[in-house]
């Protein structure tokens, strides 16, 4: 299989000056010598003109002669080459692909919406020109395939897959690194260099988004309640210890149980406690 090779074209300014001189001679000689057949030589400048080309910075020109790849021009400037060359311009600039979020299934089968941002550029002009039909379209299709494969290897979060150490939502740079490697492997055939890729959009699909949101809220509430109970138990324990240590009041087991019950209700309630004033004794 052929690989990219660099072609060195001729300086275009030299050929441009030569054409100007030739045109001047063709126009002047018939008036001087009377030989009108000299105008037939106008075909020479017409033949040379298609060989001129301008290569802008970060652009390249692939040259083909009767189906044979002759090389790639990567220098920028004004050049001339064989007029029979078929020229195909390929940009070497970095490009952005901001993919629209697509619906895929994660590792546990949940439908999610995911999109990526990909920064890429052409590195091998031979592969980009001849190994694939349209390298820009190839990048689009393979990026979508890489997204689907990535989603199939990870769950959206750890709620549905508690054994998973990495999820799409929490994986961060590690998940982005896996995505980059997958894209590099897929786009290598087209001579594409992946500069950077990362997940830009991630959410549950609309049909389960509401249920998953309620689940996340419930999980957050349970976690908060656990912390509240832990704190309340510590406060009740500290209160009983301080009352006993300072001998402010002597409490039997029944009174301790009642006090613990009241404190736990007050501390763990999600609403403000309404105090009740006891005008009698503790036994009434």
Helices and strands as residue ranges (DSSP letters): E 10-11, H 12-33, G 36-41, H 42-49, E 52-55, E 59-65, E 68-73, E 77-80, E 86-91, E 95-98, E 102-105, E 111-122, H 125-130, H 135-153, H 173-187, G 188-190, E 192-204, H 206-246, H 253-268
